[in-house]
Amino acid sequence: MKTLSALMLTALLVVTGIAQANSDVVRDENPYSLLERVANKTAERIASDRPKINEDLDYLREIIREELMPYVDSTYAAKRVLGRNLKDTTAEQRQEFYAVFREYLIATYGRAFTQYDENKHEFQFERARELGPEDRMVEVNTRLIEDGRPPIRLDFKLRYDNDERLWKAYDLVVEGVSLLNSKAAEISSVIRSRGIDGTIELLREKSQEPIQPYQEEQS
């Protein structure tokens, strides 16, 4: 059975790894080719900055902010995570939740990247297909390959941002499990016990914790 850290690695490496620095953004790019191109570029960035990462794991935050977050639809994901609770929040609470959720994602991604080894992992991407003007959401199937282990199935969900003319990731289904749905269930439970303000504060605290490697779970 795959450990949690392995699943988090696959989820966070590629779902968040579909970005480049703002100056290199290609508008209206096909999401299939985008995913492959930028995932490869992200792996190259990690490899080149490996000495800095080994010296200070918190440096992963910088890589994530520069390379990944421009193509992650964290606001849309935050709305989906809030679900029915969204209608019970004020405009101020929503904006605060969106902001802190983004920082929480960055910290979570950073911890997942501590499990990534650019010398061991390889991705196989679904063949690109042409999209019509009516297509605004797409699912891209990918496999994570590692010697000696069965391939891990990754289904990436992206939506088209009309304002920015960019495809952005909002969810990943790992071996049939939606990370967005899992996170929504977790956050919903916290809101029931702490309320929205308490949930915001908890996420803020977690986002500020130093990056530490994920601990392996026993299968």
Phi, psi and chi 1 to 4 in degrees:
 res  aa     phi    psi   chi1   chi2   chi3   chi4
   1 MET       -  138.4 -178.0  179.6  -65.0      -
   2 LYS   -74.7  142.1  -58.1  177.3 -178.7   66.6
   3 THR   -78.5  163.6   62.4      -      -      -
   4 LEU   -59.4  -41.2  174.4   62.6      -      -
   5 SER   -62.5  -36.7   62.6      -      -      -
   6 ALA   -65.8  -41.9      -      -      -      -
   7 LEU   -66.2  -42.0  -65.0  178.5      -      -
   8 MET   -63.9  -37.2  -71.0  -60.9  -65.8      -
   9 LEU   -58.0  -51.3  163.0   65.2      -      -
  10 THR   -63.3  -40.3   60.2      -      -      -
  11 ALA   -64.5  -46.9      -      -      -      -
  12 LEU   -88.2  -24.2  -59.5  173.3      -      -
  13 LEU   -65.9  -49.4  171.7   63.4      -      -
  14 VAL   -94.6  -41.5 -176.3      -      -      -
  15 VAL   -57.5  -42.1  163.0      -      -      -
  16 THR   -89.6  -11.7   59.2      -      -      -
  17 GLY   -89.4   29.8      -      -      -      -
  18 ILE  -110.1   49.3   55.8  172.2      -      -
  19 ALA  -141.3  161.1      -      -      -      -
  20 GLN  -131.1  172.7  -71.7 -177.6  -65.1      -
  21 ALA   -59.3  149.2      -      -      -      -
  22 ASN   -52.9  -36.5  -73.4  -28.4      -      -
  23 SER   -67.5  -17.6   60.9      -      -      -
  24 ASP  -105.3    4.3  -64.4  -30.2      -      -
  25 VAL   -62.1  133.3  161.6      -      -      -
  26 VAL  -105.2  113.4  177.7      -      -      -
  27 ARG   -72.4  148.1  -50.2  -72.5  174.7  176.0
  28 ASP    59.3   24.9  -66.2  -37.4      -      -
  29 GLU   -75.5  141.4 -174.7  174.0    6.8      -
  30 ASN   -55.5  130.4 -177.7  -70.8      -      -
  31 PRO   -63.3  -27.5   23.5  -34.6      -      -
  32 TYR   -68.8  -49.7  -66.1   86.3      -      -
  33 SER   -69.8  -33.3   57.5      -      -      -
  34 LEU   -60.7  -47.9  172.6   70.1      -      -
  35 LEU   -58.9  -46.6 -175.7   66.2      -      -
  36 GLU   -67.3  -46.0 -178.4  172.2    0.5      -
  37 ARG   -62.6  -46.2  176.2  176.3   60.2   82.1
  38 VAL   -80.7  -30.9 -176.3      -      -      -
  39 ALA   -59.5  -42.4      -      -      -      -
  40 ASN   -65.6  -40.5  -70.2  -25.9      -      -
  41 LYS   -66.0  -38.6 -179.3  178.6 -178.2  -63.8
  42 THR   -63.5  -41.4  -58.2      -      -      -
  43 ALA   -61.2  -39.8      -      -      -      -
  44 GLU   -64.6  -38.6  -67.4  172.6    1.9      -
  45 ARG   -64.6  -43.3  170.2   74.0 -172.9  -85.9
  46 ILE   -62.4  -42.9  -67.3  175.2      -      -
  47 ALA   -62.9  -43.3      -      -      -      -
  48 SER   -70.5  -29.2   65.4      -      -      -
  49 ASP   -99.8   12.7  -75.6   -3.1      -      -
  50 ARG   -54.6  -41.8  178.9   58.5   66.3 -175.3
  51 PRO   -58.0  -41.9  -26.6   36.9      -      -
  52 LYS   -66.5  -39.3  -67.4 -178.2  179.3  179.4
  53 ILE   -64.7  -43.1  -64.7  171.3      -      -
  54 ASN   -65.0  -30.4  -69.5  -18.8      -      -
  55 GLU   -76.9  -36.7 -177.8  177.3  -14.5      -
  56 ASP  -150.5  106.4 -179.6   10.6      -      -
  57 LEU   -63.0  -24.9  -70.7  178.8      -      -
  58 ASP   -66.1  -14.3  -90.8  -11.1      -      -
  59 TYR   -63.2  -20.8  179.0   71.3      -      -
  60 LEU   -59.9  -30.4  -73.9  165.9      -      -
  61 ARG   -60.2  -42.0  -64.5  179.8 -165.7  -94.2
  62 GLU   -63.5  -43.6 -178.0  175.5  -26.1      -
  63 ILE   -61.0  -44.0  -65.8  176.4      -      -
  64 ILE   -64.3  -44.8  -68.1  163.5      -      -
  65 ARG   -63.7  -40.1  -74.5 -166.2  175.6   95.2
  66 GLU   -78.4  -39.4  -67.8  177.7   -3.8      -
  67 GLU  -100.6  -27.2  -59.8  -70.8  -16.2      -
  68 LEU  -111.7  -46.7  -48.8 -178.2      -      -
  69 MET   -63.6  -28.0  -64.5  -50.5  -68.6      -
  70 PRO   -59.1  -22.4  -26.7   36.5      -      -
  71 TYR  -111.5   15.7  -82.5   67.3      -      -
  72 VAL  -108.4  123.2  175.6      -      -      -
  73 ASP   -85.1   74.5 -159.5  -23.0      -      -
  74 SER   -68.2  -31.8   60.5      -      -      -
  75 THR   -68.0  -45.7  -62.4      -      -      -
  76 TYR   -62.7  -42.3 -179.1   74.6      -      -
  77 ALA   -62.0  -40.5      -      -      -      -
  78 ALA   -62.7  -40.2      -      -      -      -
  79 LYS   -63.9  -41.7  -69.1  177.5 -179.6  179.2
  80 ARG   -65.7  -36.8  -68.0  -78.2  -59.9  -90.3
  81 VAL   -66.9  -40.2  163.9      -      -      -
  82 LEU   -67.2  -35.9  -77.9  173.7      -      -
  83 GLY    55.7 -128.5      -      -      -      -
  84 ARG   -64.2  -22.9  -63.6  177.3 -178.8  177.6
  85 ASN   -69.8  -16.1  -64.9  -64.7      -      -
  86 LEU   -58.1  -41.5 -176.6   66.2      -      -
  87 LYS   -69.3  -16.0   61.7 -179.5  176.8   60.1
  88 ASP   -95.9    7.1  -62.7  -36.5      -      -
  89 THR  -106.0  153.2   60.8      -      -      -
  90 THR   -82.5  166.4   65.9      -      -      -
  91 ALA   -59.2  -38.4      -      -      -      -
  92 GLU   -66.8  -42.3 -178.3  178.9   -0.5      -
  93 GLN   -63.9  -39.7  -74.2  173.3  -32.8      -
  94 ARG   -62.5  -47.2  -72.9 -166.6  -68.2  -85.8
  95 GLN   -62.8  -38.0  -67.3  -55.0  -45.8      -
  96 GLU   -67.9  -39.9 -170.2  172.7    6.0      -
  97 PHE   -65.3  -43.6 -177.3   86.5      -      -
  98 TYR   -57.6  -43.8  -60.5  157.8      -      -
  99 ALA   -67.3  -45.9      -      -      -      -
 100 VAL   -73.4  -31.0   74.9      -      -      -
 101 PHE   -65.5  -37.4 -174.2   73.9      -      -
 102 ARG   -62.0  -45.1 -178.5  178.7 -174.1  -84.9
 103 GLU   -66.6  -34.7  -67.2  -57.3  -51.5      -
 104 TYR   -64.3  -40.3  171.2   70.7      -      -
 105 LEU   -62.5  -43.6  -74.7  179.6      -      -
 106 ILE   -58.5  -45.3  -68.7  172.5      -      -
 107 ALA   -65.6  -40.7      -      -      -      -
 108 THR   -64.9  -43.7  -57.4      -      -      -
 109 TYR   -60.6  -41.5  -62.5  163.7      -      -
 110 GLY   -58.9  -43.3      -      -      -      -
 111 ARG   -65.8  -37.3  -71.9 -168.1  -68.9  -85.3
 112 ALA   -66.2  -37.9      -      -      -      -
 113 PHE   -66.6  -18.8  -87.8  120.0      -      -
 114 THR   -66.0  -17.2   65.6      -      -      -
 115 GLN   -91.5   -7.0  -60.0  -63.9  -53.1      -
 116 TYR   -84.2  133.3  173.8   65.0      -      -
 117 ASP  -124.0  108.0 -174.1  -22.0      -      -
 118 GLU   -64.0  -14.6   61.2  -87.8   16.5      -
 119 ASN   -89.2   -8.6  -63.8  -45.6      -      -
 120 LYS  -114.6  -29.2  -66.9 -178.8  178.9  179.4
 121 HIS  -100.6  143.1  -59.5  109.3      -      -
 122 GLU  -142.1  144.5  177.5 -176.5   -6.4      -
 123 PHE  -110.0  141.6  -66.6   97.1      -      -
 124 GLN  -113.5  124.4  -68.8 -178.6   -9.3      -
 125 PHE  -106.0  145.2  -61.8   91.2      -      -
 126 GLU   -62.2  143.0  178.5 -178.9    1.3      -
 127 ARG   -61.6  134.4 -176.1 -175.7  -60.4  -85.7
 128 ALA   -65.0  144.2      -      -      -      -
 129 ARG  -127.3  154.3   65.4  177.9  178.4   85.9
 130 GLU   -73.7  141.4  -67.3  -62.1  -37.3      -
 131 LEU  -112.2  146.3  -60.2  176.5      -      -
 132 GLY   -89.2  168.7      -      -      -      -
 133 PRO   -64.2  -18.7   22.2  -33.3      -      -
 134 GLU   -85.3  -12.5   72.3  -76.4   -3.4      -
 135 ASP   -75.3  119.5  -68.5  -42.4      -      -
 136 ARG  -123.9  -10.0  -72.9  -64.6  178.7  -94.0
 137 MET  -137.0  144.8  -70.7 -165.6  173.4      -
 138 VAL  -148.9  150.9   66.6      -      -      -
 139 GLU  -117.7  124.9 -175.3  172.8  -68.9      -
 140 VAL  -110.9  121.5 -179.7      -      -      -
 141 ASN   -89.1  132.6  -56.1  129.9      -      -
 142 THR  -140.1  158.3  -51.4      -      -      -
 143 ARG  -126.4  137.5  -61.6  -68.6 -176.3  -88.3
 144 LEU   -97.4  122.3  178.3   68.6      -      -
 145 ILE  -108.6  132.0  -51.9  -60.2      -      -
 146 GLU  -141.4  132.5 -179.3  178.4   -8.0      -
 147 ASP   -54.9  134.2  -71.3  -17.1      -      -
 148 GLY    84.9    1.0      -      -      -      -
 149 ARG  -132.2  151.4  -67.0 -171.9  178.1 -175.4
 150 PRO   -65.1  148.1  -19.0   31.4      -      -
 151 PRO   -59.4  145.7  -21.2   32.3      -      -
 152 ILE  -101.2  127.0  -60.6  176.0      -      -
 153 ARG   -82.2  128.7  178.3  178.5  174.9  178.0
 154 LEU  -127.3  121.6  -47.0  172.5      -      -
 155 ASP  -113.4  109.3  -60.5  -37.0      -      -
 156 PHE   -91.8  131.0  -59.3   97.7      -      -
 157 LYS  -106.3  125.3  -65.9 -173.5  176.2 -177.5
 158 LEU  -128.4  152.4  -57.5   92.1      -      -
 159 ARG  -130.2  151.5   65.7 -170.6  -66.0  -92.1
 160 TYR   -89.4  127.0 -173.6   74.3      -      -
 161 ASP   -91.5  107.8 -172.1  -46.1      -      -
 162 ASN   -64.2  -36.4  -71.0  -52.3      -      -
 163 ASP   -66.1  -44.8  -65.6  -28.7      -      -
 164 GLU   -94.2   -8.3  -63.2 -172.1   44.0      -
 165 ARG    56.2   45.6  -67.5  168.9   42.9 -144.2
 166 LEU  -133.7  146.7  -60.6  174.0      -      -
 167 TRP   -85.3  133.2  -74.4   93.7      -      -
 168 LYS  -130.6  144.0  -66.3 -173.4  175.9 -177.8
 169 ALA   -84.7  141.9      -      -      -      -
 170 TYR  -132.1  -13.5   68.7   91.5      -      -
 171 ASP  -158.6  159.0 -170.6   19.8      -      -
 172 LEU  -139.2  131.5  172.6   62.7      -      -
 173 VAL  -102.3  114.1 -179.4      -      -      -
 174 VAL  -104.2  113.3 -178.7      -      -      -
 175 GLU    51.0   42.3  -63.7  -73.2    2.1      -
 176 GLY    86.9   -2.2      -      -      -      -
 177 VAL  -107.5  121.1  178.6      -      -      -
 178 SER   -79.6  121.0  165.1      -      -      -
 179 LEU   -67.5  -33.7  -65.2 -177.9      -      -
 180 LEU   -64.1  -45.0 -173.4   64.5      -      -
 181 ASN   -64.5  -39.3  -69.2  -16.9      -      -
 182 SER   -63.5  -42.8  -62.1      -      -      -
 183 LYS   -67.9  -36.0 -172.3   58.2   61.9  177.6
 184 ALA   -62.8  -42.0      -      -      -      -
 185 ALA   -64.3  -39.9      -      -      -      -
 186 GLU   -65.2  -47.3  177.0 -175.4  -24.2      -
 187 ILE   -66.2  -39.8  -65.5  -64.2      -      -
 188 SER   -59.0  -39.8  178.6      -      -      -
 189 SER   -65.0  -40.5  176.4      -      -      -
 190 VAL   -65.9  -41.1  176.1      -      -      -
 191 ILE   -62.1  -39.7  -69.4  176.4      -      -
 192 ARG   -62.6  -34.8  -74.5 -163.5  -61.2  -90.8
 193 SER   -91.7  -29.7   61.5      -      -      -
 194 ARG  -115.5  -15.9  -67.8  173.4  173.5 -105.5
 195 GLY    81.2  169.2      -      -      -      -
 196 ILE   -66.5  -40.0 -175.1   63.2      -      -
 197 ASP   -65.9  -40.2  -68.8  -29.5      -      -
 198 GLY   -66.6  -34.8      -      -      -      -
 199 THR   -67.1  -43.2  -59.1      -      -      -
 200 ILE   -58.8  -43.7  -69.9  170.9      -      -
 201 GLU   -66.3  -40.2 -175.9   57.6   32.7      -
 202 LEU   -63.7  -44.2  177.6   62.7      -      -
 203 LEU   -63.5  -37.6  -68.1  179.8      -      -
 204 ARG   -63.2  -43.2  179.6  177.3  -68.7  109.3
 205 GLU   -62.7  -43.6  -68.4  173.8    0.9      -
 206 LYS   -67.1  -35.3  -71.9 -175.9  174.2  -62.6
 207 SER   -69.5  -21.2   69.7      -      -      -
 208 GLN   -94.3   -5.6  -65.8  173.1  -11.4      -
 209 GLU   -68.0  142.3  -66.0  175.7   -7.0      -
 210 PRO   -58.8  146.2  -21.6   32.9      -      -
 211 ILE   -67.1  124.6  -60.6  -63.7      -      -
 212 GLN  -130.6  150.3  -61.9  -68.8  -20.3      -
 213 PRO   -62.4  145.4  -20.9   33.0      -      -
 214 TYR   -64.0  142.1  -92.3  116.1      -      -
 215 GLN   -88.2  135.6  -63.2  -63.0  -44.7      -
 216 GLU   -63.6  135.3  -68.3  -77.9  -12.8      -
 217 GLU   -90.7  148.2  -75.8 -168.8   -9.8      -
 218 GLN   -75.2  135.6  -62.9  -62.1  -40.8      -
 219 SER   -74.4      -  -60.3      -      -      -
